[in-house]
Amino acid sequence: MTFNYENVTRAYDRIKNYVNRTPLEESFYLGDEDRRYFFKLESQQRAKSFKIRGALNKMMTLTEEEKNCGVAAISSGNHGSSVSYAASILGIKNVIVIVPLGTPISKIDKIKYFGADVLQLGKSYDEAHSLGMKYINERGLTYIDAYYSDPEIYGGQGTVAIEILEQNKDIDTIVVPIGGGGLITGIAVAAKAINPAIRIIGVQTEACPAMLKSYEDNIFYEEYPNEESLCDALLGGVGKLSYEMAKDYVDDFIAVSENSIARAVSFMAKEEKYIVEAGSATTVAAIMDYRERIGGTNIALVISGGNIDGEVLTTILTKY
């Protein structure tokens, strides 16, 4: 399975009339005379997540037979709502989204809002994935990959980089959250094709540093145990294609603490006036804790989603 910049440019042409060209807004508070920071607000997509890009791109390549048989996704929330939304755009009727037990109600409600049926299986994302694949295969549904190895998914996610560099040609560093790795790999491949000198920084939560540990241990962690985390969208193992490619395109991998992530969520709401989910706030936390290590002069921070549970947000804002 190969993935390259052509996958991204084809995806861009395919989906550009269906997804929001999200704003690249300069931070009011993070910058100084030496550095400017810009938020790429994928939290302002219709389903409040970047994942509509990959899901829609993949689903626009399906045959009529595949569409009629129905599609399914396994998700911690954002991919599921994006698949549900993409299906509503394309008129696909039979849509099943499998999520782990404990998935925030706000994410389940959004999946259902766009028309998909939700099935809760497994205590963790990895367990849900194992059980979900068995369910999908038994019923002959077309699986819409969240991050594992589908170049059409990676291509859609990479369109974020094209937009960033069209919106501000001076961007020299892009900071990206890492869950399964589809977003950072797509962005990194696209950005470096456009500007080979650009720096790409990947950020994970210390509660589940699957990509970072994969490279440290030289082991492909398809599944990875996690501690309790605010970042439900970043939990679990990494994608095979991302594991194979990211190390050649990403300049640094950083893990940030749950405490720093919570402070970043609060900062974004109270100061910058953006509601973002914890996984997205990892990029802001990285700037707060590792500004010099990240470096750069014009830095884009990918805010990958805004689907934070209301009770979680209230707790964070009360404490921080």
C-alpha positions in Angstrom: 0.0 0.0 0.0 1.6 3.3 -1.1 0.7 6.8 -0.2 2.0 10.0 -1.7 1.2 13.6 -2.5 -0.9 12.7 -5.5 -3.3 11.0 -3.2 -3.7 14.3 -1.4 -4.2 16.5 -4.5 -6.8 14.1 -5.9 -8.6 14.1 -2.5 -8.5 17.9 -2.5 -10.1 18.2 -5.9 -12.7 15.5 -4.9 -13.9 17.0 -1.6 -13.3 20.7 -1.8 -16.9 21.6 -2.7 -18.2 19.5 0.3 -16.0 20.4 3.2 -15.4 23.7 4.9 -12.2 25.5 4.1 -11.6 26.2 7.8 -10.0 29.4 9.1 -6.4 29.8 9.9 -6.7 32.4 12.7 -3.7 34.0 14.5 -3.6 33.6 18.3 -4.1 36.7 20.4 -2.0 35.4 23.3 0.6 32.8 22.4 2.7 34.9 20.1 5.5 37.4 20.7 7.8 39.6 18.7 9.8 36.5 17.5 7.0 34.0 16.8 3.4 34.0 15.5 1.0 31.2 16.1 -2.0 30.3 13.9 -4.9 28.0 14.8 -6.1 25.8 11.9 -9.7 25.4 13.1 -10.8 22.0 12.0 -13.1 22.2 15.0 -15.3 24.4 12.7 -16.1 21.6 10.2 -19.8 20.7 10.1 -19.2 17.6 12.2 -16.6 19.6 14.2 -13.7 17.4 13.2 -11.0 17.1 10.5 -12.1 13.5 9.9 -14.9 14.5 7.4 -12.0 15.0 4.9 -10.8 11.4 4.9 -14.2 9.8 5.4 -15.8 11.7 2.5 -12.8 11.2 0.2 -13.0 7.5 0.7 -16.7 7.2 0.4 -16.7 9.2 -2.8 -14.6 6.4 -4.4 -17.0 3.6 -3.5 -18.9 1.7 -6.1 -22.7 1.8 -6.2 -22.8 -1.8 -5.0 -20.6 -0.9 -2.0 -22.8 2.0 -1.2 -26.0 -0.1 -1.4 -24.5 -2.8 0.8 -23.9 -0.2 3.5 -20.8 1.1 5.3 -19.5 0.8 8.8 -16.9 2.6 10.9 -15.2 1.9 14.2 -14.6 5.1 16.1 -14.0 6.9 19.4 -16.5 9.5 18.1 -15.1 11.9 15.6 -14.5 9.5 12.7 -18.0 8.0 13.3 -19.8 11.3 13.1 -17.8 12.2 10.0 -18.7 8.9 8.3 -22.3 9.5 9.3 -22.3 13.0 7.9 -20.5 11.9 4.7 -23.1 9.2 4.2 -25.9 11.8 4.5 -24.2 13.9 1.8 -23.8 10.9 -0.5 -27.2 9.4 0.1 -25.9 6.2 1.7 -28.7 4.7 3.9 -27.2 1.8 5.8 -24.6 3.2 8.1 -23.3 1.5 11.3 -20.8 3.2 13.7 -19.2 1.1 16.4 -17.9 2.9 19.4 -16.3 1.8 22.7 -18.4 1.8 25.9 -17.9 5.1 27.7 -17.8 7.2 24.5 -19.0 10.7 25.4 -22.7 11.1 24.9 -22.1 14.3 22.9 -20.2 12.3 20.3 -22.8 9.5 20.1 -25.6 12.1 19.7 -23.7 13.7 16.8 -23.3 10.4 15.1 -27.0 9.7 15.4 -27.9 13.3 14.3 -26.4 12.7 10.9 -28.4 9.4 10.5 -26.1 6.5 11.4 -27.0 3.7 13.9 -24.6 3.4 16.9 -23.4 0.1 18.3 -21.3 0.2 21.5 -18.8 -2.6 21.9 -15.7 -3.1 24.0 -14.2 -1.2 26.9 -11.4 0.4 24.9 -10.9 1.6 21.3 -8.7 -1.4 20.6 -11.3 -3.9 22.0 -14.1 -2.1 20.1 -12.0 -2.5 16.9 -11.4 -6.2 17.4 -15.1 -6.9 18.1 -16.3 -4.4 15.5 -14.3 -5.9 12.6 -15.9 -9.3 13.3 -19.3 -7.7 13.2 -18.6 -5.8 9.9 -17.1 -8.8 8.2 -20.0 -11.1 9.1 -22.5 -8.6 7.6 -20.6 -7.8 4.4 -20.5 -4.0 5.1 -17.8 -1.8 3.6 -15.4 -0.8 6.2 -14.4 2.9 6.3 -10.9 2.9 7.9 -10.2 5.5 10.5 -6.4 5.5 10.3 -4.9 2.1 9.7 -3.7 1.9 6.1 -6.2 3.4 3.5 -4.4 5.9 1.3 -7.8 7.5 0.5 -8.3 8.3 4.2 -4.7 9.7 4.5 -5.2 11.7 1.3 -8.3 13.4 2.7 -6.6 14.3 6.0 -3.6 15.7 4.1 -5.8 18.3 2.4 -5.4 20.3 5.7 -1.8 21.0 4.8 -2.7 22.3 1.3 -5.2 24.7 2.9 -2.7 25.9 5.5 0.0 26.7 3.0 -2.5 28.4 0.6 -3.8 30.5 3.5 -0.3 31.5 4.8 2.7 30.8 2.6 5.0 31.9 5.4 4.1 29.0 7.7 7.4 27.2 8.5 6.2 24.8 11.2 3.0 22.7 11.6 2.1 21.1 15.0 -0.3 18.2 14.7 -2.1 15.9 17.2 -1.4 12.2 16.9 -3.9 9.4 17.5 -3.7 6.7 15.0 -1.5 8.8 12.8 -3.5 9.4 9.7 -3.7 13.2 10.1 0.0 13.8 10.8 1.1 11.5 8.0 -1.2 13.0 5.5 -0.2 16.6 6.5 3.5 15.8 6.7 3.6 14.1 3.2 1.6 17.0 1.6 3.4 19.8 3.4 6.9 18.5 2.6 5.9 18.0 -1.1 4.9 21.7 -1.2 7.8 23.0 1.0 10.6 20.4 1.9 12.0 22.8 4.5 8.8 22.9 6.6 9.0 21.3 10.1 6.3 18.9 11.2 5.9 18.3 14.9 3.6 15.5 16.2 2.1 15.6 19.7 0.6 12.8 21.8 -0.7 12.6 25.3 1.6 11.0 27.9 -1.4 8.7 28.7 -1.1 7.0 25.4 2.2 7.7 23.5 1.7 4.9 21.1 3.6 6.4 18.1 6.4 7.8 20.2 6.9 4.4 21.9 6.6 2.5 18.6 9.7 4.3 17.3 11.6 4.2 20.6 11.0 0.5 21.0 11.2 -0.2 17.2 7.8 -2.1 17.5 4.6 -1.5 15.6 2.1 -1.0 18.3 -1.2 -1.8 16.5 -2.7 -1.8 20.0 -1.5 0.2 23.0 -2.6 0.3 26.6 -3.6 3.7 27.9 -4.0 5.4 31.2 -7.2 7.4 32.0 -7.2 10.3 29.6 -9.1 13.4 28.6 -8.1 12.7 25.0 -10.5 10.0 24.0 -9.8 10.7 20.3 -6.1 9.9 20.7 -6.3 6.6 22.5 -5.3 3.2 21.1 -2.6 2.0 18.7 -1.2 3.5 15.6 -1.9 2.8 11.9 0.4 0.5 9.9 0.8 3.0 7.1 1.5 5.8 9.5 4.0 3.7 11.4 5.9 2.9 8.2 5.9 6.5 6.9 5.7 9.1 9.7 9.3 8.7 10.9 10.6 9.8 7.5 8.5 13.0 7.4 7.9 14.1 11.0 10.7 16.1 12.5 9.9 15.6 16.2 7.5 13.7 18.4 6.4 15.2 21.7 4.3 13.8 24.6 2.4 16.3 26.8 0.9 15.7 30.2 -2.8 15.5 30.9 -2.5 18.4 33.3 -1.0 20.6 30.5 -3.7 19.4 28.1 -6.4 20.5 30.5 -4.8 23.9 31.0 -4.7 24.3 27.2 -8.4 23.4 26.9 -9.2 26.1 29.5 -6.8 28.6 27.8 -8.5 28.1 24.5 -12.0 28.7 25.9 -11.3 31.5 28.4 -8.7 33.4 26.5 -8.8 32.6 22.7 -12.6 31.9 22.9 -12.6 28.6 21.1 -14.2 25.4 22.3 -11.8 22.5 21.5 -11.6 18.9 22.5 -8.7 17.8 24.6 -7.0 15.9 21.8 -6.9 19.1 19.8 -5.5 21.0 22.7 -2.3 18.9 22.7 -0.9 21.2 20.1 -1.4 24.2 22.3 -0.1 22.4 25.4 3.1 21.6 23.4 3.6 25.3 22.7 3.1 26.1 26.4 5.6 23.5 27.5 8.1 23.1 24.6 8.1 26.5 22.8 11.8 26.5 22.2 12.0 22.9 21.2 9.3 23.4 18.6 10.8 26.6 17.4 9.7 28.2 14.1 8.7 31.8 13.2 5.2 31.2 11.8 3.7 28.2 13.4 0.4 26.5 12.5 -1.3 24.6 15.3 -3.9 22.1 14.0 -7.0 22.2 16.1 -8.4 18.9 15.0 -11.8 18.8 16.6 -14.3 20.5 18.9 -16.4 17.6 20.2 -15.6 17.9 23.9 -18.2 16.5 26.3 -20.0 19.3 28.1 -19.5 17.9 31.6 -15.8 17.4 30.9 -15.4 21.0 29.7 -17.3 22.3 32.8 -15.0 20.3 35.1 -11.9 21.6 33.3 -13.0 25.2 33.3 -13.8 25.0 37.0 -10.4 23.6 37.9 -8.1 25.5 35.6 
